[in-house]
Amino acid sequence: MEILYMLVPLAILLGLTGLVALIWAIRHGQFEDMEGPAHRILFEDDQSLVPVQPPPSTAESPPADHNSAGPPA
């Protein structure tokens, strides 16, 4: 029963800490634009990631011999 004398104030302290953190986040604009980043990632410009030259065509190279088990004897 004596443990309640410690747990109840601890629970109240944790609750107040969470409330203070929520009020701080609201006042500092953490919840201002909730949809902007979600839409921005869909329309991000990825042109810098596209290679300038296409890779060489594999039709010009001879087909690999997949039937051999190892180096020729």
PDB file with one MODEL, atoms N, CA, C and O in Angstrom:
MODEL        1
ATOM      1  N   MET A   1       0.815  -1.199   0.000  1.00  0.00           N
ATOM      2  CA  MET A   1       0.000   0.000   0.000  1.00  0.00           C
ATOM      3  C   MET A   1       0.858   1.262   0.000  1.00  0.00           C
ATOM      4  O   MET A   1       0.469   2.288  -0.558  1.00  0.00           O
ATOM      5  N   GLU A   2       2.025   1.176   0.629  1.00  0.00           N
ATOM      6  CA  GLU A   2       2.898   2.335   0.679  1.00  0.00           C
ATOM      7  C   GLU A   2       3.459   2.696  -0.691  1.00  0.00           C
ATOM      8  O   GLU A   2       3.883   3.831  -0.907  1.00  0.00           O
ATOM      9  N   ILE A   3       3.464   1.728  -1.631  1.00  0.00           N
ATOM     10  CA  ILE A   3       3.985   1.986  -2.959  1.00  0.00           C
ATOM     11  C   ILE A   3       3.121   3.005  -3.703  1.00  0.00           C
ATOM     12  O   ILE A   3       3.607   3.708  -4.589  1.00  0.00           O
ATOM     13  N   LEU A   4       1.839   3.081  -3.340  1.00  0.00           N
ATOM     14  CA  LEU A   4       0.946   4.051  -3.980  1.00  0.00           C
ATOM     15  C   LEU A   4       1.371   5.486  -3.685  1.00  0.00           C
ATOM     16  O   LEU A   4       1.138   6.379  -4.500  1.00  0.00           O
ATOM     17  N   TYR A   5       1.990   5.716  -2.532  1.00  0.00           N
ATOM     18  CA  TYR A   5       2.456   7.056  -2.200  1.00  0.00           C
ATOM     19  C   TYR A   5       3.572   7.512  -3.136  1.00  0.00           C
ATOM     20  O   TYR A   5       3.822   8.709  -3.277  1.00  0.00           O
ATOM     21  N   MET A   6       4.236   6.558  -3.770  1.00  0.00           N
ATOM     22  CA  MET A   6       5.264   6.899  -4.738  1.00  0.00           C
ATOM     23  C   MET A   6       4.714   6.860  -6.170  1.00  0.00           C
ATOM     24  O   MET A   6       5.074   7.707  -6.988  1.00  0.00           O
ATOM     25  N   LEU A   7       3.852   5.897  -6.479  1.00  0.00           N
ATOM     26  CA  LEU A   7       3.391   5.722  -7.848  1.00  0.00           C
ATOM     27  C   LEU A   7       2.401   6.792  -8.300  1.00  0.00           C
ATOM     28  O   LEU A   7       2.436   7.207  -9.458  1.00  0.00           O
ATOM     29  N   VAL A   8       1.524   7.244  -7.412  1.00  0.00           N
ATOM     30  CA  VAL A   8       0.533   8.258  -7.796  1.00  0.00           C
ATOM     31  C   VAL A   8       1.220   9.588  -8.137  1.00  0.00           C
ATOM     32  O   VAL A   8       0.915  10.155  -9.187  1.00  0.00           O
ATOM     33  N   PRO A   9       2.124  10.110  -7.314  1.00  0.00           N
ATOM     34  CA  PRO A   9       2.813  11.343  -7.720  1.00  0.00           C
ATOM     35  C   PRO A   9       3.670  11.150  -8.979  1.00  0.00           C
ATOM     36  O   PRO A   9       3.789  12.067  -9.792  1.00  0.00           O
ATOM     37  N   LEU A  10       4.262   9.970  -9.140  1.00  0.00           N
ATOM     38  CA  LEU A  10       5.042   9.694 -10.333  1.00  0.00           C
ATOM     39  C   LEU A  10       4.159   9.702 -11.579  1.00  0.00           C
ATOM     40  O   LEU A  10       4.554  10.239 -12.614  1.00  0.00           O
ATOM     41  N   ALA A  11       2.979   9.118 -11.489  1.00  0.00           N
ATOM     42  CA  ALA A  11       2.044   9.120 -12.621  1.00  0.00           C
ATOM     43  C   ALA A  11       1.581  10.538 -12.944  1.00  0.00           C
ATOM     44  O   ALA A  11       1.472  10.900 -14.115  1.00  0.00           O
ATOM     45  N   ILE A  12       1.310  11.338 -11.923  1.00  0.00           N
ATOM     46  CA  ILE A  12       0.906  12.731 -12.144  1.00  0.00           C
ATOM     47  C   ILE A  12       2.047  13.518 -12.779  1.00  0.00           C
ATOM     48  O   ILE A  12       1.811  14.328 -13.674  1.00  0.00           O
ATOM     49  N   LEU A  13       3.271  13.292 -12.331  1.00  0.00           N
ATOM     50  CA  LEU A  13       4.433  13.977 -12.896  1.00  0.00           C
ATOM     51  C   LEU A  13       4.628  13.603 -14.364  1.00  0.00           C
ATOM     52  O   LEU A  13       4.902  14.475 -15.188  1.00  0.00           O
ATOM     53  N   LEU A  14       4.492  12.332 -14.700  1.00  0.00           N
ATOM     54  CA  LEU A  14       4.625  11.909 -16.096  1.00  0.00           C
ATOM     55  C   LEU A  14       3.515  12.496 -16.960  1.00  0.00           C
ATOM     56  O   LEU A  14       3.762  12.896 -18.097  1.00  0.00           O
ATOM     57  N   GLY A  15       2.307  12.550 -16.434  1.00  0.00           N
ATOM     58  CA  GLY A  15       1.195  13.145 -17.178  1.00  0.00           C
ATOM     59  C   GLY A  15       1.415  14.629 -17.432  1.00  0.00           C
ATOM     60  O   GLY A  15       1.157  15.118 -18.531  1.00  0.00           O
ATOM     61  N   LEU A  16       1.883  15.335 -16.431  1.00  0.00           N
ATOM     62  CA  LEU A  16       2.160  16.763 -16.599  1.00  0.00           C
ATOM     63  C   LEU A  16       3.307  16.996 -17.573  1.00  0.00           C
ATOM     64  O   LEU A  16       3.288  17.962 -18.336  1.00  0.00           O
ATOM     65  N   THR A  17       4.306  16.117 -17.552  1.00  0.00           N
ATOM     66  CA  THR A  17       5.412  16.235 -18.500  1.00  0.00           C
ATOM     67  C   THR A  17       4.913  16.062 -19.924  1.00  0.00           C
ATOM     68  O   THR A  17       5.322  16.805 -20.817  1.00  0.00           O
ATOM     69  N   GLY A  18       4.037  15.095 -20.151  1.00  0.00           N
ATOM     70  CA  GLY A  18       3.456  14.904 -21.477  1.00  0.00           C
ATOM     71  C   GLY A  18       2.611  16.087 -21.909  1.00  0.00           C
ATOM     72  O   GLY A  18       2.641  16.483 -23.075  1.00  0.00           O
ATOM     73  N   LEU A  19       1.861  16.652 -20.982  1.00  0.00           N
ATOM     74  CA  LEU A  19       1.029  17.814 -21.298  1.00  0.00           C
ATOM     75  C   LEU A  19       1.895  19.022 -21.657  1.00  0.00           C
ATOM     76  O   LEU A  19       1.583  19.750 -22.600  1.00  0.00           O
ATOM     77  N   VAL A  20       2.971  19.237 -20.918  1.00  0.00           N
ATOM     78  CA  VAL A  20       3.881  20.348 -21.219  1.00  0.00           C
ATOM     79  C   VAL A  20       4.528  20.136 -22.589  1.00  0.00           C
ATOM     80  O   VAL A  20       4.673  21.088 -23.356  1.00  0.00           O
ATOM     81  N   ALA A  21       4.918  18.897 -22.904  1.00  0.00           N
ATOM     82  CA  ALA A  21       5.519  18.618 -24.217  1.00  0.00           C
ATOM     83  C   ALA A  21       4.511  18.854 -25.339  1.00  0.00           C
ATOM     84  O   ALA A  21       4.883  19.368 -26.394  1.00  0.00           O
ATOM     85  N   LEU A  22       3.258  18.494 -25.138  1.00  0.00           N
ATOM     86  CA  LEU A  22       2.225  18.725 -26.147  1.00  0.00           C
ATOM     87  C   LEU A  22       1.987  20.217 -26.357  1.00  0.00           C
ATOM     88  O   LEU A  22       1.879  20.671 -27.496  1.00  0.00           O
ATOM     89  N   ILE A  23       1.905  20.979 -25.279  1.00  0.00           N
ATOM     90  CA  ILE A  23       1.690  22.427 -25.391  1.00  0.00           C
ATOM     91  C   ILE A  23       2.879  23.077 -26.089  1.00  0.00           C
ATOM     92  O   ILE A  23       2.694  23.970 -26.917  1.00  0.00           O
ATOM     93  N   TRP A  24       4.103  22.641 -25.767  1.00  0.00           N
ATOM     94  CA  TRP A  24       5.290  23.187 -26.433  1.00  0.00           C
ATOM     95  C   TRP A  24       5.246  22.903 -27.932  1.00  0.00           C
ATOM     96  O   TRP A  24       5.551  23.781 -28.739  1.00  0.00           O
ATOM     97  N   ALA A  25       4.867  21.683 -28.306  1.00  0.00           N
ATOM     98  CA  ALA A  25       4.824  21.316 -29.724  1.00  0.00           C
ATOM     99  C   ALA A  25       3.771  22.125 -30.473  1.00  0.00           C
ATOM    100  O   ALA A  25       3.995  22.523 -31.616  1.00  0.00           O
ATOM    101  N   ILE A  26       2.642  22.368 -29.850  1.00  0.00           N
ATOM    102  CA  ILE A  26       1.588  23.151 -30.502  1.00  0.00           C
ATOM    103  C   ILE A  26       2.032  24.595 -30.683  1.00  0.00           C
ATOM    104  O   ILE A  26       1.808  25.184 -31.740  1.00  0.00           O
ATOM    105  N   ARG A  27       2.655  25.165 -29.671  1.00  0.00           N
ATOM    106  CA  ARG A  27       3.084  26.565 -29.753  1.00  0.00           C
ATOM    107  C   ARG A  27       4.230  26.786 -30.729  1.00  0.00           C
ATOM    108  O   ARG A  27       4.374  27.884 -31.265  1.00  0.00           O
ATOM    109  N   HIS A  28       5.045  25.769 -30.971  1.00  0.00           N
ATOM    110  CA  HIS A  28       6.180  25.902 -31.877  1.00  0.00           C
ATOM    111  C   HIS A  28       5.870  25.410 -33.278  1.00  0.00           C
ATOM    112  O   HIS A  28       6.785  25.236 -34.084  1.00  0.00           O
ATOM    113  N   GLY A  29       4.589  25.179 -33.591  1.00  0.00           N
ATOM    114  CA  GLY A  29       4.176  24.886 -34.952  1.00  0.00           C
ATOM    115  C   GLY A  29       4.474  23.486 -35.449  1.00  0.00           C
ATOM    116  O   GLY A  29       4.605  23.284 -36.656  1.00  0.00           O
ATOM    117  N   GLN A  30       4.584  22.521 -34.562  1.00  0.00           N
ATOM    118  CA  GLN A  30       4.877  21.164 -34.995  1.00  0.00           C
ATOM    119  C   GLN A  30       3.695  20.514 -35.716  1.00  0.00           C
ATOM    120  O   GLN A  30       3.886  19.533 -36.436  1.00  0.00           O
ATOM    121  N   PHE A  31       2.493  21.033 -35.540  1.00  0.00           N
ATOM    122  CA  PHE A  31       1.311  20.451 -36.156  1.00  0.00           C
ATOM    123  C   PHE A  31       0.698  21.374 -37.206  1.00  0.00           C
ATOM    124  O   PHE A  31      -0.483  21.239 -37.523  1.00  0.00           O
ATOM    125  N   GLU A  32       1.475  22.306 -37.749  1.00  0.00           N
ATOM    126  CA  GLU A  32       0.946  23.279 -38.700  1.00  0.00           C
ATOM    127  C   GLU A  32       0.599  22.645 -40.051  1.00  0.00           C
ATOM    128  O   GLU A  32      -0.533  22.778 -40.518  1.00  0.00           O
ATOM    129  N   ASP A  33       1.541  21.970 -40.675  1.00  0.00           N
ATOM    130  CA  ASP A  33       1.336  21.438 -42.022  1.00  0.00           C
ATOM    131  C   ASP A  33       1.530  19.927 -41.985  1.00  0.00           C
ATOM    132  O   ASP A  33       2.648  19.435 -42.142  1.00  0.00           O
ATOM    133  N   MET A  34       0.453  19.202 -41.780  1.00  0.00           N
ATOM    134  CA  MET A  34       0.546  17.755 -41.674  1.00  0.00           C
ATOM    135  C   MET A  34       0.508  17.064 -43.036  1.00  0.00           C
ATOM    136  O   MET A  34       0.995  15.940 -43.161  1.00  0.00           O
ATOM    137  N   GLU A  35      -0.061  17.709 -44.061  1.00  0.00           N
ATOM    138  CA  GLU A  35      -0.198  17.072 -45.363  1.00  0.00           C
ATOM    139  C   GLU A  35       0.874  17.498 -46.363  1.00  0.00           C
ATOM    140  O   GLU A  35       1.076  16.813 -47.365  1.00  0.00           O
ATOM    141  N   GLY A  36       1.552  18.593 -46.120  1.00  0.00           N
ATOM    142  CA  GLY A  36       2.544  19.101 -47.064  1.00  0.00           C
ATOM    143  C   GLY A  36       3.668  18.123 -47.371  1.00  0.00           C
ATOM    144  O   GLY A  36       3.929  17.858 -48.544  1.00  0.00           O
ATOM    145  N   PRO A  37       4.350  17.571 -46.355  1.00  0.00           N
ATOM    146  CA  PRO A  37       5.432  16.630 -46.659  1.00  0.00           C
ATOM    147  C   PRO A  37       4.937  15.375 -47.373  1.00  0.00           C
ATOM    148  O   PRO A  37       5.660  14.817 -48.198  1.00  0.00           O
ATOM    149  N   ALA A  38       3.734  14.925 -47.076  1.00  0.00           N
ATOM    150  CA  ALA A  38       3.213  13.732 -47.735  1.00  0.00           C
ATOM    151  C   ALA A  38       2.975  13.985 -49.216  1.00  0.00           C
ATOM    152  O   ALA A  38       3.221  13.102 -50.037  1.00  0.00           O
ATOM    153  N   HIS A  39       2.502  15.170 -49.571  1.00  0.00           N
ATOM    154  CA  HIS A  39       2.284  15.497 -50.981  1.00  0.00           C
ATOM    155  C   HIS A  39       3.595  15.870 -51.670  1.00  0.00           C
ATOM    156  O   HIS A  39       3.768  15.589 -52.856  1.00  0.00           O
ATOM    157  N   ARG A  40       4.505  16.487 -50.954  1.00  0.00           N
ATOM    158  CA  ARG A  40       5.754  16.926 -51.542  1.00  0.00           C
ATOM    159  C   ARG A  40       6.611  15.751 -51.996  1.00  0.00           C
ATOM    160  O   ARG A  40       7.311  15.856 -53.003  1.00  0.00           O
ATOM    161  N   ILE A  41       6.569  14.642 -51.276  1.00  0.00           N
ATOM    162  CA  ILE A  41       7.396  13.501 -51.656  1.00  0.00           C
ATOM    163  C   ILE A  41       6.877  12.847 -52.935  1.00  0.00           C
ATOM    164  O   ILE A  41       7.646  12.206 -53.651  1.00  0.00           O
ATOM    165  N   LEU A  42       5.601  12.997 -53.229  1.00  0.00           N
ATOM    166  CA  LEU A  42       5.053  12.425 -54.459  1.00  0.00           C
ATOM    167  C   LEU A  42       5.487  13.202 -55.687  1.00  0.00           C
ATOM    168  O   LEU A  42       5.594  12.632 -56.773  1.00  0.00           O
ATOM    169  N   PHE A  43       5.742  14.503 -55.532  1.00  0.00           N
ATOM    170  CA  PHE A  43       6.065  15.352 -56.668  1.00  0.00           C
ATOM    171  C   PHE A  43       7.516  15.826 -56.626  1.00  0.00           C
ATOM    172  O   PHE A  43       7.849  16.851 -57.221  1.00  0.00           O
ATOM    173  N   GLU A  44       8.368  15.101 -55.937  1.00  0.00           N
ATOM    174  CA  GLU A  44       9.771  15.496 -55.829  1.00  0.00           C
ATOM    175  C   GLU A  44      10.469  15.318 -57.172  1.00  0.00           C
ATOM    176  O   GLU A  44      10.187  14.366 -57.900  1.00  0.00           O
ATOM    177  N   ASP A  45      11.370  16.221 -57.497  1.00  0.00           N
ATOM    178  CA  ASP A  45      12.078  16.179 -58.767  1.00  0.00           C
ATOM    179  C   ASP A  45      13.248  15.211 -58.658  1.00  0.00           C
ATOM    180  O   ASP A  45      14.238  15.502 -57.986  1.00  0.00           O
ATOM    181  N   ASP A  46      13.138  14.059 -59.319  1.00  0.00           N
ATOM    182  CA  ASP A  46      14.175  13.041 -59.275  1.00  0.00           C
ATOM    183  C   ASP A  46      15.000  13.003 -60.552  1.00  0.00           C
ATOM    184  O   ASP A  46      15.627  11.982 -60.835  1.00  0.00           O
ATOM    185  N   GLN A  47      15.024  14.066 -61.324  1.00  0.00           N
ATOM    186  CA  GLN A  47      15.750  14.062 -62.590  1.00  0.00           C
ATOM    187  C   GLN A  47      17.256  13.909 -62.384  1.00  0.00           C
ATOM    188  O   GLN A  47      17.941  13.396 -63.269  1.00  0.00           O
ATOM    189  N   SER A  48      17.777  14.331 -61.263  1.00  0.00           N
ATOM    190  CA  SER A  48      19.211  14.196 -61.038  1.00  0.00           C
ATOM    191  C   SER A  48      19.611  12.740 -60.818  1.00  0.00           C
ATOM    192  O   SER A  48      20.792  12.410 -60.931  1.00  0.00           O
ATOM    193  N   LEU A  49      18.659  11.865 -60.506  1.00  0.00           N
ATOM    194  CA  LEU A  49      18.960  10.461 -60.285  1.00  0.00           C
ATOM    195  C   LEU A  49      18.892   9.637 -61.565  1.00  0.00           C
ATOM    196  O   LEU A  49      19.360   8.499 -61.583  1.00  0.00           O
ATOM    197  N   VAL A  50      18.319  10.186 -62.636  1.00  0.00           N
ATOM    198  CA  VAL A  50      18.194   9.473 -63.896  1.00  0.00           C
ATOM    199  C   VAL A  50      19.530   9.548 -64.633  1.00  0.00           C
ATOM    200  O   VAL A  50      20.087  10.636 -64.778  1.00  0.00           O
ATOM    201  N   PRO A  51      20.057   8.408 -65.105  1.00  0.00           N
ATOM    202  CA  PRO A  51      21.336   8.458 -65.821  1.00  0.00           C
ATOM    203  C   PRO A  51      21.195   9.211 -67.143  1.00  0.00           C
ATOM    204  O   PRO A  51      20.152   9.147 -67.794  1.00  0.00           O
ATOM    205  N   VAL A  52      22.251   9.923 -67.532  1.00  0.00           N
ATOM    206  CA  VAL A  52      22.234  10.733 -68.745  1.00  0.00           C
ATOM    207  C   VAL A  52      22.300   9.840 -69.977  1.00  0.00           C
ATOM    208  O   VAL A  52      21.557  10.059 -70.934  1.00  0.00           O
ATOM    209  N   GLN A  53      23.171   8.840 -69.971  1.00  0.00           N
ATOM    210  CA  GLN A  53      23.319   7.936 -71.098  1.00  0.00           C
ATOM    211  C   GLN A  53      22.689   6.594 -70.742  1.00  0.00           C
ATOM    212  O   GLN A  53      22.886   6.104 -69.630  1.00  0.00           O
ATOM    213  N   PRO A  54      21.938   5.991 -71.656  1.00  0.00           N
ATOM    214  CA  PRO A  54      21.360   4.682 -71.356  1.00  0.00           C
ATOM    215  C   PRO A  54      22.461   3.624 -71.304  1.00  0.00           C
ATOM    216  O   PRO A  54      23.506   3.805 -71.929  1.00  0.00           O
ATOM    217  N   PRO A  55      22.259   2.553 -70.593  1.00  0.00           N
ATOM    218  CA  PRO A  55      23.274   1.507 -70.532  1.00  0.00           C
ATOM    219  C   PRO A  55      23.435   0.852 -71.901  1.00  0.00           C
ATOM    220  O   PRO A  55      22.496   0.867 -72.697  1.00  0.00           O
ATOM    221  N   PRO A  56      24.600   0.279 -72.194  1.00  0.00           N
ATOM    222  CA  PRO A  56      24.808  -0.347 -73.502  1.00  0.00           C
ATOM    223  C   PRO A  56      23.856  -1.509 -73.704  1.00  0.00           C
ATOM    224  O   PRO A  56      23.477  -2.201 -72.760  1.00  0.00           O
ATOM    225  N   SER A  57      23.485  -1.705 -74.942  1.00  0.00           N
ATOM    226  CA  SER A  57      22.540  -2.765 -75.280  1.00  0.00           C
ATOM    227  C   SER A  57      23.212  -4.117 -75.122  1.00  0.00           C
ATOM    228  O   SER A  57      24.379  -4.280 -75.478  1.00  0.00           O
ATOM    229  N   THR A  58      22.490  -5.077 -74.595  1.00  0.00           N
ATOM    230  CA  THR A  58      23.035  -6.427 -74.424  1.00  0.00           C
ATOM    231  C   THR A  58      22.811  -7.272 -75.676  1.00  0.00           C
ATOM    232  O   THR A  58      23.313  -8.395 -75.738  1.00  0.00           O
ATOM    233  N   ALA A  59      22.069  -6.772 -76.688  1.00  0.00           N
ATOM    234  CA  ALA A  59      21.805  -7.535 -77.901  1.00  0.00           C
ATOM    235  C   ALA A  59      23.064  -7.666 -78.754  1.00  0.00           C
ATOM    236  O   ALA A  59      23.154  -8.607 -79.542  1.00  0.00           O
ATOM    237  N   GLU A  60      24.031  -6.771 -78.634  1.00  0.00           N
ATOM    238  CA  GLU A  60      25.248  -6.811 -79.430  1.00  0.00           C
ATOM    239  C   GLU A  60      26.262  -7.811 -78.889  1.00  0.00           C
ATOM    240  O   GLU A  60      27.101  -8.292 -79.650  1.00  0.00           O
ATOM    241  N   SER A  61      26.214  -8.133 -77.621  1.00  0.00           N
ATOM    242  CA  SER A  61      27.180  -9.060 -77.053  1.00  0.00           C
ATOM    243  C   SER A  61      26.728 -10.492 -77.304  1.00  0.00           C
ATOM    244  O   SER A  61      25.526 -10.753 -77.344  1.00  0.00           O
ATOM    245  N   PRO A  62      27.667 -11.432 -77.477  1.00  0.00           N
ATOM    246  CA  PRO A  62      27.289 -12.824 -77.730  1.00  0.00           C
ATOM    247  C   PRO A  62      26.655 -13.419 -76.483  1.00  0.00           C
ATOM    248  O   PRO A  62      26.992 -13.028 -75.365  1.00  0.00           O
ATOM    249  N   PRO A  63      25.744 -14.357 -76.668  1.00  0.00           N
ATOM    250  CA  PRO A  63      25.080 -14.953 -75.510  1.00  0.00           C
ATOM    251  C   PRO A  63      26.069 -15.797 -74.700  1.00  0.00           C
ATOM    252  O   PRO A  63      26.977 -16.415 -75.257  1.00  0.00           O
ATOM    253  N   ALA A  64      25.882 -15.811 -73.415  1.00  0.00           N
ATOM    254  CA  ALA A  64      26.764 -16.577 -72.536  1.00  0.00           C
ATOM    255  C   ALA A  64      26.401 -18.047 -72.622  1.00  0.00           C
ATOM    256  O   ALA A  64      25.231 -18.392 -72.790  1.00  0.00           O
ATOM    257  N   ASP A  65      27.397 -18.916 -72.508  1.00  0.00           N
ATOM    258  CA  ASP A  65      27.181 -20.354 -72.559  1.00  0.00           C
ATOM    259  C   ASP A  65      26.881 -20.836 -71.148  1.00  0.00           C
ATOM    260  O   ASP A  65      27.785 -20.984 -70.326  1.00  0.00           O
ATOM    261  N   HIS A  66      25.622 -21.077 -70.877  1.00  0.00           N
ATOM    262  CA  HIS A  66      25.202 -21.492 -69.545  1.00  0.00           C
ATOM    263  C   HIS A  66      25.242 -23.001 -69.372  1.00  0.00           C
ATOM    264  O   HIS A  66      24.989 -23.491 -68.271  1.00  0.00           O
ATOM    265  N   ASN A  67      25.547 -23.745 -70.407  1.00  0.00           N
ATOM    266  CA  ASN A  67      25.534 -25.204 -70.324  1.00  0.00           C
ATOM    267  C   ASN A  67      26.864 -25.776 -69.816  1.00  0.00           C
ATOM    268  O   ASN A  67      26.908 -26.931 -69.393  1.00  0.00           O
ATOM    269  N   SER A  68      27.917 -25.012 -69.848  1.00  0.00           N
ATOM    270  CA  SER A  68      29.193 -25.534 -69.429  1.00  0.00           C
ATOM    271  C   SER A  68      29.270 -25.552 -67.905  1.00  0.00           C
ATOM    272  O   SER A  68      28.766 -24.653 -67.232  1.00  0.00           O
ATOM    273  N   ALA A  69      29.907 -26.586 -67.377  1.00  0.00           N
ATOM    274  CA  ALA A  69      30.012 -26.756 -65.942  1.00  0.00           C
ATOM    275  C   ALA A  69      31.253 -26.112 -65.377  1.00  0.00           C
ATOM    276  O   ALA A  69      31.354 -25.953 -64.160  1.00  0.00           O
ATOM    277  N   GLY A  70      32.204 -25.733 -66.215  1.00  0.00           N
ATOM    278  CA  GLY A  70      33.431 -25.150 -65.726  1.00  0.00           C
ATOM    279  C   GLY A  70      34.292 -24.702 -66.879  1.00  0.00           C
ATOM    280  O   GLY A  70      33.807 -24.553 -68.001  1.00  0.00           O
ATOM    281  N   PRO A  71      35.574 -24.485 -66.614  1.00  0.00           N
ATOM    282  CA  PRO A  71      36.471 -24.050 -67.698  1.00  0.00           C
ATOM    283  C   PRO A  71      36.664 -25.183 -68.709  1.00  0.00           C
ATOM    284  O   PRO A  71      36.576 -26.353 -68.336  1.00  0.00           O
ATOM    285  N   PRO A  72      36.925 -24.863 -69.977  1.00  0.00           N
ATOM    286  CA  PRO A  72      37.091 -25.910 -70.991  1.00  0.00           C
ATOM    287  C   PRO A  72      38.326 -26.756 -70.682  1.00  0.00           C
ATOM    288  O   PRO A  72      39.346 -26.260 -70.203  1.00  0.00           O
ATOM    289  N   ALA A  73      38.194 -28.040 -70.973  1.00  0.00           N
ATOM    290  CA  ALA A  73      39.290 -28.978 -70.679  1.00  0.00           C
ATOM    291  C   ALA A  73      40.247 -29.109 -71.809  1.00  0.00           C
ATOM    292  O   ALA A  73      41.218 -29.859 -71.712  1.00  0.00           O
TER     293      ALA A  73
ENDMDL
END
